[in-house]
Amino acid sequence: MTATRLDAGAKAPGDEAGHRVVLTGLGVVSSIGLGADRFLEGLRAGRSGARPISVFDTEGFAHAQGCEVTEFEPERWIERLEPAQLGRAAQFSAAAARMALADAGLDLDALRERRGMISIGTTDGESYDLDQLVEREVADGAGAFEGEAARRVPAARLSVVIAQELGLPDVEAVTVPTACAAGNYAIGYGFDAVRSGEAEFAFCGGADAMCRKTFTGFYRLGTIAPERCQPFDVDRKGILTGEGAGVLILERLESALERGATIYAEVLGYGLNCDAYHPVAPNQASVAECMRLAHENAGVKPEQVDLVSAHGTGTQANDVTETGAIREVFGETPPRTVSMKSMLGHSMGAASALGAIGCALALQNDFIPPTINHVTTDPECQVDCVPNEAVPAELRVVQNNGLAFGGNNAVVLLGRYDTAAEAAGAAPAWEA
């Protein structure tokens, strides 16, 4: 079953445009840098986050490279809550929200008087803690469970901790468990809330921590690369698991202009579908349809898209299917198509949130981040993946893809916002 015109992201007859929604705050916990500035530096430099995994015991695996977050000190970012009472993913989520708040320059007391939305996507929730609980149960029996660790496990905490950490009393907090596309799902959820007027602001994105369970699952599927992630390369060997969090602050355009906020990008629209085609294999027709839904929702034509930030895992199935779908939508000369996972690894529920942040930074800073580790493009993946080095580019519209097991697909469109030009009465930059 593939998507229909009624899938999320499609405009129903009579749908009102609502508020314009802009992105004004970025919070990043990643293997290539903490905070938006360091993340930008890493993307420009083509920095690799790959290193030997240390967060869990890798004995028995022939290879165990991953993209861990290092030098993360939760006490530096988390002020109201006790970090030891939070799982690693919740720590990432709360810290990234604090970073985004500071980056946006929002007054927290004023924010507490407004209606908001928090939507955080995830694949694993707190499976790192769950790993430890299961290990303890196997070794010593269920009676040996640690109550504090068990209380850290519920995935709902990934969104709730943001409300608790920031003391936001009037928010809906939702955790979106749609696996590797969950960050884009969460952005779409926040976008709809702000566009419709249901919320005045949204903290949205994704968070996940590395865990033995997920690494083992991908390893058993034969999709873990021995050393590096090489999307679209003829010699690619699979993913590297990663971790982190990306949190974006969305607000109404008029609110951002009134307070003189930095506007990274305008959120133009999104598309979602779930084809349920196969537990792990992607479906090209469904992925293509999701892109079309996003274009329709955003009011964008394919020829207006300047860059595609691909899901780009570096597996045989994903790369061939996704590039095939891109060529189906865009034709024989698609936009440049990059994979940030070549640098970040696959950070699961955080992946498309970090991808969206990378897209916003690319729009604002006039460059395209590279696909690193690239040697020779696979003939079945005929795209310009901007190999190994960032390139300058004036971008107007950027597309961010997120694909997940079970056929959960999500695509978000961001556009350049030119404050001075629009103040002078010009059309939006992405329409020029």
C-alpha positions as CSV (number, residue, x, y, z in Angstrom):
1,M,0.0,0.0,0.0
2,T,1.4,3.4,-1.0
3,A,0.5,6.9,0.1
4,T,-2.6,8.7,-1.1
5,R,-3.4,12.4,-1.5
6,L,-4.9,12.3,2.0
7,D,-1.7,11.4,3.7
8,A,-0.2,13.9,6.2
9,G,1.3,16.8,4.4
10,A,-1.3,16.9,1.6
11,K,-3.6,20.0,1.7
12,A,-7.3,19.1,1.9
13,P,-9.8,21.2,-0.1
14,G,-10.4,24.5,1.6
15,D,-7.3,24.2,3.8
16,E,-6.3,27.7,4.9
17,A,-2.6,28.8,4.7
18,G,-2.4,29.8,8.4
19,H,0.6,31.5,9.9
20,R,4.0,31.5,8.3
21,V,6.4,29.4,10.4
22,V,10.1,30.2,10.9
23,L,13.0,28.5,12.6
24,T,14.7,30.7,15.2
25,G,16.6,28.4,17.5
26,L,18.9,25.4,17.1
27,G,20.1,23.0,19.7
28,V,22.6,20.3,18.8
29,V,24.2,17.3,20.6
30,S,26.2,15.4,18.0
31,S,29.3,13.3,17.5
32,I,30.9,16.2,15.4
33,G,30.1,19.0,17.8
34,L,27.9,20.3,20.6
35,G,25.9,23.4,19.9
36,A,24.9,25.0,16.5
37,D,28.3,26.8,16.0
38,R,30.4,23.7,16.5
39,F,28.0,21.6,14.4
40,L,28.3,24.2,11.6
41,E,32.1,24.0,11.9
42,G,32.0,20.2,11.6
43,L,29.7,20.2,8.6
44,R,31.9,22.8,6.8
45,A,35.0,20.8,7.6
46,G,33.6,17.4,6.7
47,R,34.4,16.2,10.2
48,S,33.9,12.5,10.9
49,G,32.4,11.4,14.3
50,A,33.5,7.8,13.8
51,R,35.5,6.1,16.6
52,P,35.5,2.8,18.5
53,I,32.4,2.3,20.5
54,S,32.9,2.7,24.3
55,V,29.4,3.2,25.7
56,F,28.7,-0.5,25.8
57,D,30.7,-3.7,25.8
58,T,31.5,-4.7,22.2
59,E,33.3,-8.0,23.0
60,G,32.3,-10.7,20.4
61,F,31.8,-8.3,17.5
62,A,34.2,-8.4,14.6
63,H,34.0,-4.7,14.3
64,A,32.4,-2.0,16.4
65,Q,32.9,1.5,15.1
66,G,30.2,4.1,15.9
67,C,29.6,7.8,16.2
68,E,29.4,8.5,19.9
69,V,28.8,11.9,21.5
70,T,32.0,12.7,23.5
71,E,32.8,15.6,25.9
72,F,29.1,15.8,26.8
73,E,28.7,17.1,30.4
74,P,25.0,17.2,31.2
75,E,25.5,19.4,34.2
76,R,26.7,22.2,31.9
77,W,23.3,22.4,30.2
78,I,20.7,21.0,32.6
79,E,19.8,23.4,35.3
80,R,16.5,22.4,36.9
81,L,16.5,18.6,36.8
82,E,19.0,16.1,38.3
83,P,20.9,14.6,35.4
84,A,21.4,11.3,37.2
85,Q,17.7,10.8,37.2
86,L,17.5,11.1,33.4
87,G,18.5,8.5,30.8
88,R,21.2,9.4,28.3
89,A,18.8,10.2,25.5
90,A,16.7,12.4,27.8
91,Q,19.8,14.3,28.9
92,F,20.6,14.9,25.2
93,S,17.0,16.1,24.6
94,A,16.9,18.5,27.6
95,A,20.4,19.9,26.8
96,A,19.6,20.5,23.1
97,A,16.4,22.3,24.2
98,R,18.4,24.5,26.5
99,M,20.8,25.2,23.6
100,A,18.0,26.0,21.3
101,L,16.4,28.4,23.8
102,A,19.6,30.3,24.2
103,D,20.2,30.4,20.5
104,A,16.8,31.8,19.8
105,G,17.2,34.5,22.4
106,L,13.7,33.9,23.8
107,D,12.8,35.2,27.3
108,L,11.8,32.1,29.3
109,D,9.5,33.9,31.7
110,A,7.5,35.3,28.7
111,L,7.5,31.9,27.0
112,R,5.9,30.4,30.1
113,E,2.9,32.6,29.6
114,R,2.3,31.2,26.1
115,R,0.8,28.1,24.7
116,G,3.4,25.8,23.2
117,M,4.1,22.4,21.7
118,I,7.0,19.9,22.3
119,S,7.4,17.1,19.9
120,I,10.5,14.8,20.0
121,G,11.0,11.8,17.8
122,T,12.9,8.7,18.8
123,T,13.8,5.1,17.7
124,D,15.0,3.6,20.9
125,G,13.6,5.8,23.7
126,E,15.9,4.9,26.6
127,S,17.1,1.5,25.4
128,Y,20.5,2.1,26.8
129,D,19.0,1.9,30.3
130,L,16.8,-1.0,29.2
131,D,20.0,-2.8,28.1
132,Q,21.4,-2.5,31.6
133,L,18.2,-3.7,33.2
134,V,18.0,-6.8,31.0
135,E,21.7,-7.6,31.6
136,R,21.1,-7.3,35.4
137,E,18.0,-9.5,35.2
138,V,19.8,-12.2,33.2
139,A,22.7,-12.2,35.7
140,D,20.9,-11.8,39.0
141,G,17.1,-12.2,38.4
142,A,14.3,-9.6,38.2
143,G,14.6,-8.8,41.9
144,A,17.9,-7.1,41.1
145,F,16.3,-4.3,39.1
146,E,17.3,-0.8,40.1
147,G,14.2,1.3,40.6
148,E,16.0,4.5,39.5
149,A,17.1,2.9,36.2
150,A,13.6,1.5,35.5
151,R,12.1,5.0,36.0
152,R,14.3,6.4,33.3
153,V,13.1,4.0,30.6
154,P,9.7,5.4,29.4
155,A,10.1,7.1,26.0
156,A,7.6,9.8,26.9
157,R,10.2,11.3,29.1
158,L,12.2,12.5,26.0
159,S,9.6,15.3,25.5
160,V,8.3,15.7,29.0
161,V,11.8,16.5,30.3
162,I,12.0,19.6,28.1
163,A,8.8,20.9,29.7
164,Q,10.1,20.1,33.2
165,E,13.6,21.5,32.5
166,L,12.3,24.8,31.1
167,G,9.3,25.0,33.5
168,L,6.8,25.3,30.7
169,P,3.3,24.8,32.2
170,D,1.1,25.2,29.1
171,V,2.5,22.8,26.5
172,E,1.5,19.5,24.8
173,A,4.5,17.2,25.1
174,V,4.5,14.4,22.5
175,T,7.1,11.7,21.9
176,V,6.9,10.4,18.3
177,P,8.2,6.8,18.0
178,T,8.5,6.5,14.2
179,A,12.0,5.2,14.2
180,C,14.6,6.8,11.8
181,A,12.1,9.3,10.3
182,A,10.9,10.4,13.7
183,G,12.7,13.8,13.8
184,N,11.0,14.9,10.6
185,Y,7.6,13.6,11.9
186,A,8.1,15.7,15.0
187,I,9.0,18.8,13.0
188,G,5.8,18.3,11.0
189,Y,3.8,18.0,14.2
190,G,5.2,21.2,15.6
191,F,4.9,23.0,12.2
192,D,1.1,22.2,12.1
193,A,0.6,23.4,15.7
194,V,2.2,26.7,15.0
195,R,0.8,27.2,11.5
196,S,-2.7,26.5,12.7
197,G,-2.5,28.8,15.8
198,E,-2.9,25.8,18.2
199,A,0.6,26.8,19.6
200,E,2.6,30.0,19.6
201,F,5.9,28.1,19.6
202,A,7.3,24.6,19.3
203,F,10.3,22.7,20.5
204,C,10.7,19.9,18.0
205,G,13.3,17.4,16.8
206,G,14.6,14.0,17.9
207,A,16.9,12.3,20.4
208,D,18.5,8.8,20.8
209,A,21.4,7.3,22.6
210,M,23.5,4.4,21.4
211,C,22.6,1.0,22.8
212,R,23.8,-2.5,22.4
213,K,20.3,-3.7,21.3
214,T,20.1,-1.6,18.2
215,F,23.8,-2.0,17.3
216,T,23.3,-5.8,17.5
217,G,20.1,-5.7,15.4
218,F,21.8,-3.9,12.6
219,Y,24.9,-6.1,12.9
220,R,22.8,-9.2,12.6
221,L,21.2,-7.7,9.4
222,G,24.7,-7.3,8.0
223,T,24.4,-3.6,7.7
224,I,27.1,-2.3,10.1
225,A,30.2,-1.0,8.2
226,P,33.5,-2.1,9.6
227,E,35.1,1.4,9.6
228,R,33.3,4.2,7.9
229,C,29.9,5.1,6.3
230,Q,30.1,5.7,2.5
231,P,26.7,6.7,1.2
232,F,26.3,6.3,-2.6
233,D,29.8,4.9,-3.0
234,V,30.2,1.7,-5.1
235,D,32.1,0.1,-2.2
236,R,29.8,1.1,0.6
237,K,29.3,-1.4,3.4
238,G,26.6,-0.1,5.6
239,I,25.8,2.2,8.5
240,L,27.6,3.3,11.6
241,T,25.3,3.7,14.5
242,G,25.3,7.1,16.2
243,E,23.5,9.1,18.8
244,G,22.6,12.7,19.7
245,A,19.8,15.2,19.7
246,G,18.6,18.0,17.5
247,V,16.0,20.4,18.8
248,L,14.6,23.2,16.6
249,I,12.4,26.1,17.8
250,L,9.6,27.1,15.5
251,E,7.5,30.2,15.9
252,R,5.2,32.5,13.9
253,L,6.9,34.8,11.5
254,E,5.2,37.8,13.1
255,S,6.5,36.9,16.5
256,A,10.1,36.4,15.3
257,L,10.0,39.8,13.4
258,E,8.5,41.6,16.4
259,R,11.4,40.6,18.7
260,G,14.1,40.9,16.0
261,A,15.0,37.3,16.1
262,T,17.6,35.6,13.8
263,I,15.6,33.6,11.3
264,Y,17.5,30.6,10.1
265,A,14.9,29.4,7.6
266,E,11.2,29.3,6.9
267,V,9.5,26.0,7.3
268,L,7.6,25.6,4.0
269,G,5.8,22.3,4.6
270,Y,6.2,18.5,4.9
271,G,4.9,15.2,3.8
272,L,4.4,11.9,5.6
273,N,3.3,8.4,4.6
274,C,3.6,4.8,5.8
275,D,3.4,2.1,3.1
276,A,3.9,-0.9,5.4
277,Y,5.6,-2.6,2.4
278,H,8.2,-4.5,4.3
279,P,9.7,-4.5,7.9
280,V,13.0,-3.2,6.8
281,A,13.2,-2.7,3.0
282,P,12.2,0.7,1.6
283,N,9.7,1.1,-1.3
284,Q,10.7,3.5,-4.1
285,A,7.2,4.4,-5.2
286,S,6.2,5.3,-1.7
287,V,9.4,7.3,-1.0
288,A,8.7,9.3,-4.2
289,E,5.1,9.9,-3.3
290,C,6.2,11.2,0.1
291,M,8.4,13.8,-1.6
292,R,5.5,14.8,-3.8
293,L,3.3,15.2,-0.8
294,A,5.9,17.5,0.8
295,H,6.2,19.6,-2.3
296,E,2.4,20.0,-2.5
297,N,2.1,20.9,1.1
298,A,4.9,23.4,0.8
299,G,3.7,24.9,-2.5
300,V,7.1,24.1,-4.1
301,K,7.8,22.7,-7.5
302,P,10.6,20.1,-7.9
303,E,12.7,22.5,-10.0
304,Q,12.7,25.0,-7.1
305,V,14.6,22.6,-4.8
306,D,18.3,23.3,-4.7
307,L,19.5,20.6,-2.4
308,V,18.3,17.3,-1.1
309,S,19.6,16.1,2.3
310,A,19.1,12.4,1.8
311,H,18.4,9.8,4.4
312,G,21.5,8.3,2.9
313,T,22.4,5.5,5.2
314,G,25.1,3.8,3.2
315,T,23.3,0.5,2.8
316,Q,22.8,-1.1,-0.6
317,A,19.0,-1.1,-0.2
318,N,18.5,2.5,1.0
319,D,20.9,4.2,-1.4
320,V,19.6,2.6,-4.6
321,T,16.0,3.0,-3.6
322,E,16.2,6.5,-2.4
323,T,18.2,7.8,-5.3
324,G,15.8,6.0,-7.6
325,A,12.9,7.8,-5.9
326,I,14.7,11.2,-6.2
327,R,15.3,10.7,-9.9
328,E,11.6,9.7,-10.3
329,V,10.5,13.0,-8.7
330,F,13.2,15.3,-10.1
331,G,14.1,13.7,-13.4
332,E,17.5,12.9,-14.9
333,T,19.3,15.9,-13.4
334,P,18.2,16.0,-9.7
335,P,19.5,18.6,-7.2
336,R,22.8,17.9,-5.4
337,T,22.0,15.1,-2.9
338,V,24.2,14.7,0.2
339,S,24.3,12.5,3.2
340,M,25.2,13.9,6.6
341,K,25.3,10.4,8.0
342,S,28.7,10.0,6.3
343,M,29.8,12.4,9.1
344,L,27.3,11.8,11.9
345,G,26.6,8.1,11.5
346,H,22.9,7.1,11.9
347,S,21.6,8.8,15.0
348,M,18.3,7.0,14.7
349,G,15.4,9.3,15.9
350,A,17.7,12.3,16.0
351,A,18.9,11.7,12.4
352,S,16.4,13.8,10.4
353,A,16.3,16.5,13.1
354,L,20.0,16.9,12.8
355,G,19.6,16.8,9.0
356,A,17.0,19.6,9.2
357,I,19.4,21.7,11.4
358,G,22.2,21.1,8.9
359,C,19.8,22.2,6.1
360,A,19.0,25.4,8.0
361,L,22.6,26.2,8.6
362,A,23.4,25.6,4.9
363,L,20.6,28.0,3.8
364,Q,21.9,30.7,6.2
365,N,25.6,30.2,5.5
366,D,25.5,29.7,1.7
367,F,27.2,26.3,1.5
368,I,26.5,22.6,0.9
369,P,27.9,20.1,3.4
370,P,29.8,17.2,1.8
371,T,29.3,13.5,1.7
372,I,32.6,12.3,3.1
373,N,34.4,9.0,2.7
374,H,33.4,9.1,-1.0
375,V,35.6,7.5,-3.7
376,T,33.5,6.3,-6.6
377,T,29.8,6.8,-7.1
378,D,27.7,3.7,-7.6
379,P,26.3,3.7,-11.1
380,E,22.9,2.8,-9.5
381,C,23.1,6.0,-7.5
382,Q,23.5,8.7,-10.1
383,V,23.5,11.8,-8.0
384,D,26.0,14.6,-7.3
385,C,26.7,13.8,-3.6
386,V,29.2,16.7,-3.1
387,P,32.1,14.4,-2.4
388,N,34.4,15.0,0.6
389,E,34.5,18.8,0.6
390,A,31.8,21.4,1.3
391,V,31.0,23.8,-1.6
392,P,29.7,27.4,-1.6
393,A,26.1,27.7,-2.9
394,E,23.3,30.2,-2.6
395,L,20.4,28.0,-1.7
396,R,16.7,28.9,-1.7
397,V,14.9,25.7,-1.0
398,V,16.3,22.6,0.7
399,Q,14.6,19.2,1.1
400,N,15.3,17.0,4.1
401,N,14.5,13.2,3.8
402,G,13.8,10.8,6.6
403,L,13.0,7.1,5.9
404,A,12.4,4.4,8.5
405,F,11.7,0.7,8.9
406,G,8.1,-0.3,8.3
407,G,7.8,2.2,5.4
408,N,7.6,5.3,7.7
409,N,8.7,8.2,5.4
410,A,8.9,11.9,6.2
411,V,10.1,14.8,4.2
412,V,10.5,18.4,5.3
413,L,11.0,21.5,3.1
414,L,12.9,24.6,4.3
415,G,13.3,27.9,2.5
416,R,15.6,30.9,2.7
417,Y,14.1,33.9,4.6
418,D,15.5,37.3,3.6
419,T,14.4,39.7,6.3
420,A,15.5,42.9,4.5
421,A,14.0,41.9,1.1
422,E,10.6,41.0,2.6
423,A,10.6,44.2,4.6
424,A,10.9,46.0,1.3
425,G,7.9,44.1,-0.1
426,A,9.7,41.6,-2.2
427,A,8.5,38.0,-2.6
428,P,9.9,35.3,-0.3
429,A,13.4,34.5,-1.3
430,W,12.5,30.9,-2.1
431,E,9.9,32.1,-4.7
432,A,12.4,34.3,-6.5
